[in-house]
Amino acid sequence: MLAYINLPTLNISSLFSPKPPHHLLLLRFLSTLTMGSSAAGRGGGAAVDKQVDFANYFCTYGFLYHQKEMLSDKVRMDAYYNAIFQNKHHFQGKTVLDVGTGSGILAIWSAQAGARKVYAVEATKMADHARELVKANGFSNVVEVIEGSMEDINLPEKVDVIISEWMGYFLLRESMFDSVIFARDHWLKPDGMMYPSHARIWLAPMKTGLVEQKRRDYEGAMDDWYHFVDETKSYYGVDMGVFTDPFKDEQRKYYLQTSMWNNLHPNQIIGTPALVMEIDCLTATVNDIITINANISSSVTTDNTWLCGFAGWFDVHFRGRNENPAQKEIELSTAPSENCGTHWGQQVFPLHPAVHAGQGDALKVALSMRRSKENHRLLEVDIGGDIKQTSGKQISLPTKMYYIE
């Protein structure tokens, strides 16, 4: 069981690096290893052991280095700062709930914008650091930091605003929006505000040399394996060949089926982005996001190019609500950018082999996304479809499963 693993030695925090090394297999192994007796979980009847969930997910947010990574994301910080301070009328004299406060900065900004009371909920020991930061900035009389999971704590009152930075890779990795929905359903006043108020998921055709590099890495890993099998048999008299097929499956999953984190340049997007899903944070339910199915269309806008796969990203908006709109709507986008990427980057879903494409070619894509059975905070995505070229030739893109880990 995970309880017996020396976490500092394992350095589990490194498993959540934005540019993950070859530890994804270990992460999947840990998820499987720690599946045990479980308590009632969130959404869809899934059972989640809270101790396992903490070890797999929450614990990494207890490190200041991880908080610093998010606090150094200028796109992220500017969006939340502007959303709050350009819409002070939503905060002045109001009660605010910050779900997953982390370092506490959103709670402090809410207090600076005039909130009467801010409840800052944090599931990890980062809550201690948040209290220190709140005190150091002179807001201990306004901001109350509460350590505990959102589903387990009680507030003395309902709130006017729920603010949270809950977004994960491709928006829904981490499943933190479940906790925001829980907070909304239990603690938001009927006329209350969600910050952010809306979210969207996008998918677009792309080109990148990463795909061929991954293919070469996979082939290199297999060549090394065959050499290992030969040497083990020659030197030690044991034929390890029985492991070849499962090893190949592991390597294929990692190199060819696991989506890649990247901050793409806009010129690597070779077609029109397609809207996969839009979420209204005021009304969305957990069932709405457990499984997502979308049929989308795109057209290639670059001539004489290669379709190497698909890039996925998200944006969120701070619009207020119809009865009480934002004075200044703010957007936080993780789309490919020339100037400033984000720590979320984009998810690259590689296509093997790449397909030659030209301007005007039409893409029809079917996407299905669901939570991993092994770890509900990770995602599995099926992508398939076809491309109809301007010449009239139609090329099938067989459905392929990808893992967002």
VMD Tcl script that draws the C-alpha trace (Angstrom):
set ca {
  {0.00 0.00 0.00}
  {1.14 3.58 -0.62}
  {1.26 4.19 3.11}
  {4.51 2.21 3.22}
  {6.24 4.12 0.41}
  {8.77 6.71 1.49}
  {7.26 9.65 -0.39}
  {10.21 12.06 0.03}
  {12.56 9.43 -1.42}
  {10.15 8.71 -4.27}
  {9.70 12.47 -4.74}
  {6.10 12.00 -5.83}
  {5.78 15.74 -6.35}
  {7.92 15.40 -9.46}
  {5.24 13.19 -10.98}
  {3.24 16.30 -11.77}
  {5.87 18.22 -13.69}
  {4.37 20.07 -16.67}
  {6.94 18.36 -18.89}
  {6.72 14.84 -17.48}
  {9.63 12.43 -17.88}
  {9.15 8.68 -18.13}
  {7.27 8.53 -14.81}
  {3.75 8.24 -16.21}
  {3.99 4.48 -16.07}
  {4.89 4.81 -12.38}
  {1.94 7.15 -11.80}
  {-0.41 4.65 -13.39}
  {1.21 1.88 -11.31}
  {0.72 3.86 -8.11}
  {-2.92 4.51 -9.01}
  {-3.46 0.77 -9.43}
  {-1.42 -0.12 -6.35}
  {-3.47 2.13 -4.11}
  {-6.91 1.02 -5.24}
  {-8.37 -0.45 -2.07}
  {-11.40 -0.22 0.17}
  {-13.05 3.06 -0.60}
  {-15.55 5.55 0.63}
  {-18.32 7.08 -1.42}
  {-16.87 9.16 -4.20}
  {-18.03 11.98 -6.39}
  {-20.20 11.74 -9.44}
  {-21.24 8.74 -11.48}
  {-21.22 6.48 -8.43}
  {-17.42 6.15 -8.58}
  {-15.80 5.07 -5.31}
  {-12.81 7.10 -4.17}
  {-10.56 6.34 -1.23}
  {-9.77 9.74 0.26}
  {-6.31 8.76 1.50}
  {-5.43 7.37 -1.91}
  {-6.83 10.46 -3.60}
  {-4.70 12.66 -1.35}
  {-1.56 10.68 -2.17}
  {-2.28 10.65 -5.90}
  {-3.40 14.25 -6.26}
  {-3.69 16.70 -3.37}
  {-0.26 16.09 -1.85}
  {1.58 17.76 -4.72}
  {-0.26 21.04 -4.04}
  {1.23 21.11 -0.55}
  {4.64 22.08 -1.97}
  {5.57 25.73 -2.39}
  {7.52 24.95 -5.56}
  {4.28 23.80 -7.19}
  {2.43 26.90 -6.00}
  {5.24 29.05 -7.37}
  {4.83 27.45 -10.79}
  {1.19 28.55 -10.89}
  {1.88 31.95 -9.35}
  {4.52 32.57 -12.03}
  {2.01 31.96 -14.83}
  {1.39 35.54 -15.99}
  {-1.62 34.66 -18.15}
  {-3.27 32.94 -15.21}
  {-2.44 35.66 -12.71}
  {-3.42 38.59 -14.94}
  {-6.77 37.01 -15.77}
  {-7.82 36.47 -12.16}
  {-6.42 39.80 -11.01}
  {-8.26 41.72 -13.73}
  {-11.44 39.71 -13.27}
  {-11.55 40.66 -9.60}
  {-10.36 44.26 -9.67}
  {-12.23 45.28 -12.82}
  {-15.43 43.85 -11.34}
  {-15.20 45.06 -7.75}
  {-18.98 45.47 -7.62}
  {-19.22 41.67 -7.37}
  {-16.95 41.64 -4.28}
  {-17.53 44.82 -2.29}
  {-19.31 43.98 0.95}
  {-19.85 40.37 -0.19}
  {-19.04 36.93 1.20}
  {-16.64 34.88 -0.93}
  {-15.69 31.20 -0.97}
  {-12.30 30.33 -2.49}
  {-12.28 26.61 -3.36}
  {-8.73 25.23 -3.30}
  {-7.11 28.44 -2.14}
  {-3.53 27.13 -2.32}
  {-1.25 30.02 -1.36}
  {-4.30 32.17 -0.65}
  {-3.73 34.83 -3.27}
  {-7.25 34.78 -4.73}
  {-8.67 35.11 -1.23}
  {-6.39 38.09 -0.53}
  {-7.34 39.76 -3.81}
  {-11.02 39.25 -2.96}
  {-10.44 40.96 0.39}
  {-8.51 43.79 -1.28}
  {-11.46 44.26 -3.65}
  {-13.72 44.88 -0.64}
  {-15.14 41.50 0.36}
  {-16.69 41.46 3.82}
  {-15.69 37.86 4.50}
  {-13.65 35.28 2.57}
  {-13.65 31.57 3.36}
  {-10.49 30.08 1.86}
  {-10.70 26.27 1.75}
  {-7.54 24.22 1.19}
  {-7.21 20.43 1.45}
  {-3.45 20.35 2.11}
  {-0.98 21.73 4.63}
  {-0.54 24.63 2.21}
  {-3.34 26.04 4.39}
  {-0.68 26.89 7.00}
  {1.28 28.92 4.44}
  {-1.94 30.60 3.28}
  {-2.69 31.72 6.85}
  {0.79 33.18 7.12}
  {0.37 35.05 3.83}
  {-3.05 36.36 4.83}
  {-1.65 37.58 8.17}
  {1.43 39.13 6.54}
  {-0.83 41.12 4.21}
  {-3.11 42.32 7.00}
  {-6.32 40.44 6.15}
  {-6.68 37.96 9.02}
  {-9.85 39.79 10.06}
  {-11.44 39.13 6.65}
  {-9.95 35.90 5.29}
  {-10.52 32.67 7.19}
  {-8.39 29.78 5.94}
  {-10.06 26.39 6.48}
  {-8.04 23.21 6.07}
  {-10.09 20.32 4.70}
  {-11.71 19.00 1.56}
  {-14.62 21.04 0.24}
  {-16.97 18.10 0.64}
  {-16.20 17.75 4.36}
  {-16.23 21.28 5.72}
  {-19.14 23.40 6.95}
  {-19.53 27.14 6.59}
  {-21.54 29.36 8.93}
  {-23.31 31.05 6.01}
  {-23.94 30.92 2.28}
  {-21.78 33.04 0.02}
  {-22.26 35.60 -2.74}
  {-19.26 34.53 -4.84}
  {-17.41 31.28 -5.43}
  {-13.96 31.77 -6.90}
  {-11.63 28.95 -7.82}
  {-8.77 28.12 -10.14}
  {-9.92 24.56 -10.76}
  {-8.79 23.96 -14.34}
  {-6.47 21.11 -15.26}
  {-4.87 19.96 -18.51}
  {-7.46 20.00 -21.32}
  {-9.67 21.70 -18.72}
  {-11.01 18.62 -16.93}
  {-7.95 16.63 -15.89}
  {-7.82 16.54 -12.08}
  {-11.65 16.54 -11.74}
  {-11.44 19.50 -9.35}
  {-14.53 21.02 -10.92}
  {-16.48 18.35 -9.01}
  {-15.59 20.12 -5.76}
  {-16.57 23.50 -7.22}
  {-19.95 22.08 -8.23}
  {-20.38 20.66 -4.72}
  {-19.54 24.05 -3.22}
  {-21.98 25.78 -5.58}
  {-24.84 23.42 -4.81}
  {-24.34 23.61 -1.05}
  {-23.03 27.10 -0.31}
  {-23.84 29.58 -3.11}
  {-26.77 31.95 -2.65}
  {-29.52 31.70 -5.32}
  {-28.30 34.95 -6.91}
  {-24.63 34.15 -6.36}
  {-21.71 34.48 -8.78}
  {-19.24 31.96 -10.18}
  {-15.65 33.05 -10.93}
  {-15.00 31.91 -13.63}
  {-18.52 31.70 -14.99}
  {-17.95 29.76 -18.23}
  {-15.40 27.40 -19.74}
  {-14.77 25.96 -23.21}
  {-12.74 23.08 -24.65}
  {-11.16 23.36 -28.12}
  {-9.53 20.96 -30.56}
  {-7.58 21.83 -33.72}
  {-5.45 20.01 -36.31}
  {-1.73 20.64 -35.87}
  {1.75 19.84 -37.09}
  {4.81 19.22 -34.93}
  {8.09 17.37 -34.99}
  {7.27 15.97 -31.56}
  {5.25 13.18 -33.11}
  {8.09 11.73 -35.14}
  {10.44 12.16 -32.18}
  {8.07 10.10 -30.03}
  {7.97 7.41 -32.71}
  {11.78 7.30 -32.77}
  {11.91 7.15 -28.97}
  {9.48 4.24 -29.01}
  {11.52 2.36 -31.58}
  {14.68 3.08 -29.60}
  {13.08 1.73 -26.41}
  {12.11 -1.47 -28.21}
  {15.58 -1.90 -29.74}
  {17.05 -1.54 -26.27}
  {14.59 -4.16 -24.96}
  {15.53 -6.70 -27.60}
  {19.20 -6.15 -26.76}
  {18.38 -6.62 -23.07}
  {16.57 -9.91 -23.77}
  {19.49 -11.24 -25.84}
  {22.08 -10.30 -23.23}
  {20.08 -11.69 -20.31}
  {19.70 -14.99 -22.09}
  {23.37 -15.11 -23.13}
  {24.89 -14.10 -19.79}
  {22.39 -15.43 -17.25}
  {20.62 -18.27 -19.04}
  {17.12 -16.85 -18.62}
  {14.92 -15.99 -21.59}
  {12.99 -12.79 -20.76}
  {11.19 -12.85 -24.11}
  {7.89 -13.71 -22.43}
  {7.79 -10.09 -21.26}
  {8.23 -8.62 -24.73}
  {4.54 -8.15 -25.55}
  {3.57 -6.50 -22.21}
  {6.70 -4.32 -22.39}
  {5.75 -3.29 -25.91}
  {2.24 -2.41 -24.69}
  {3.71 -0.24 -21.91}
  {6.03 1.59 -24.26}
  {3.37 2.08 -26.92}
  {1.01 3.51 -24.31}
  {3.65 5.91 -23.04}
  {5.24 7.03 -26.31}
  {2.37 6.77 -28.80}
  {-0.88 6.94 -26.82}
  {-0.16 9.37 -23.99}
  {-0.95 12.95 -24.92}
  {2.00 15.33 -24.81}
  {2.25 18.60 -22.94}
  {3.48 21.43 -25.13}
  {3.26 25.19 -25.62}
  {2.66 25.31 -29.36}
  {3.23 28.30 -31.62}
  {0.11 29.49 -33.49}
  {1.71 28.60 -36.83}
  {1.68 24.95 -35.74}
  {-2.11 25.03 -35.86}
  {-2.97 24.13 -39.46}
  {-6.77 24.39 -39.34}
  {-9.76 26.05 -37.73}
  {-10.19 25.33 -34.00}
  {-13.43 23.47 -33.23}
  {-15.49 23.90 -30.07}
  {-15.76 20.58 -28.25}
  {-17.81 21.70 -25.26}
  {-18.97 24.79 -23.40}
  {-19.65 24.72 -19.67}
  {-21.84 27.12 -17.73}
  {-20.33 26.95 -14.25}
  {-23.60 28.09 -12.72}
  {-25.63 25.14 -14.02}
  {-23.25 22.32 -15.02}
  {-23.53 19.01 -13.16}
  {-20.93 16.32 -12.53}
  {-22.81 14.03 -14.92}
  {-22.31 16.63 -17.66}
  {-18.53 16.25 -17.46}
  {-17.96 12.59 -16.55}
  {-18.24 11.60 -20.20}
  {-18.05 13.99 -23.14}
  {-18.96 13.03 -26.70}
  {-18.57 15.49 -29.55}
  {-18.67 15.41 -33.34}
  {-16.76 18.39 -34.67}
  {-15.66 19.82 -37.99}
  {-12.55 21.68 -39.06}
  {-10.90 22.72 -42.29}
  {-7.22 22.87 -43.11}
  {-6.03 26.46 -43.62}
  {-2.40 25.72 -44.49}
  {-1.32 24.49 -47.92}
  {1.02 21.54 -48.50}
  {1.36 20.52 -44.86}
  {1.20 17.47 -42.63}
  {-1.56 16.62 -40.19}
  {0.50 15.28 -37.29}
  {-2.33 15.09 -34.79}
  {-4.63 17.33 -32.79}
  {-4.02 20.02 -30.19}
  {-6.44 20.54 -27.34}
  {-6.78 23.53 -25.02}
  {-9.35 25.52 -23.06}
  {-10.41 28.99 -22.13}
  {-12.50 30.32 -19.25}
  {-14.51 33.52 -18.97}
  {-15.51 35.80 -16.13}
  {-18.89 37.15 -17.23}
  {-20.89 37.30 -14.02}
  {-24.49 36.24 -14.58}
  {-27.33 37.55 -16.71}
  {-28.96 39.42 -13.82}
  {-25.66 40.83 -12.62}
  {-23.14 40.86 -15.48}
  {-19.47 41.70 -15.25}
  {-18.61 45.32 -15.94}
  {-15.54 44.02 -17.74}
  {-15.59 40.47 -19.10}
  {-12.19 38.78 -18.78}
  {-10.92 35.76 -20.71}
  {-8.18 33.35 -19.69}
  {-7.05 31.41 -22.76}
  {-4.55 28.57 -23.00}
  {-4.57 28.61 -26.82}
  {-1.21 28.55 -28.64}
  {0.38 31.98 -28.29}
  {3.31 33.80 -29.85}
  {4.14 35.70 -26.71}
  {3.11 34.03 -23.49}
  {2.39 30.38 -22.87}
  {0.78 29.00 -19.73}
  {1.67 26.21 -17.34}
  {-1.33 24.34 -18.78}
  {0.07 24.51 -22.30}
  {-1.82 22.40 -24.81}
  {-2.39 18.67 -25.01}
  {-1.01 17.14 -28.20}
  {-2.74 13.99 -29.44}
  {-0.30 12.47 -31.96}
  {-1.37 10.84 -35.22}
  {0.76 7.91 -36.41}
  {1.50 8.12 -39.27}
  {1.03 11.78 -40.18}
  {-1.28 12.53 -43.13}
  {-0.47 14.93 -45.96}
  {-3.02 17.76 -46.08}
  {-3.72 20.92 -48.03}
  {-5.71 24.11 -47.75}
  {-9.44 23.47 -47.94}
  {-9.32 19.83 -46.83}
  {-12.31 19.07 -44.59}
  {-11.96 17.24 -41.28}
  {-14.73 15.38 -39.47}
  {-13.68 14.30 -36.00}
  {-15.42 12.26 -33.31}
  {-14.10 12.79 -29.78}
  {-15.05 10.91 -26.64}
  {-13.55 11.71 -23.25}
  {-14.04 9.93 -19.93}
  {-12.34 9.49 -16.60}
  {-9.80 6.74 -16.09}
  {-11.12 3.77 -14.13}
  {-7.77 3.50 -12.37}
  {-7.65 7.14 -11.26}
  {-10.70 9.34 -11.65}
  {-8.50 12.46 -11.89}
  {-6.90 11.26 -15.14}
  {-8.59 11.14 -18.54}
  {-8.93 8.80 -21.50}
  {-9.75 10.28 -24.89}
  {-10.83 8.57 -28.12}
  {-10.26 10.53 -31.33}
  {-11.09 9.36 -34.85}
  {-12.70 10.57 -38.06}
  {-11.77 11.28 -41.64}
  {-10.27 13.94 -43.87}
  {-11.81 14.75 -47.24}
  {-9.20 16.31 -49.48}
  {-9.99 18.93 -52.10}
  {-9.04 16.33 -54.72}
  {-12.04 14.31 -53.59}
  {-9.94 11.62 -51.90}
  {-11.15 10.60 -48.44}
  {-8.72 9.32 -45.83}
  {-9.92 7.53 -42.73}
  {-8.42 8.44 -39.35}
  {-9.00 5.29 -37.25}
  {-10.19 5.89 -33.70}
  {-7.33 5.88 -31.27}
  {-7.27 6.01 -27.47}
  {-5.08 8.57 -25.71}
  {-4.27 9.01 -22.04}
  {-4.06 12.41 -20.35}
  {-1.90 11.69 -17.31}
}
mol new
graphics top color blue
foreach p $ca { graphics top sphere $p radius 0.5 }
foreach p [lrange $ca 0 end-1] q [lrange $ca 1 end] { graphics top cylinder $p $q radius 0.2 }
display resetview
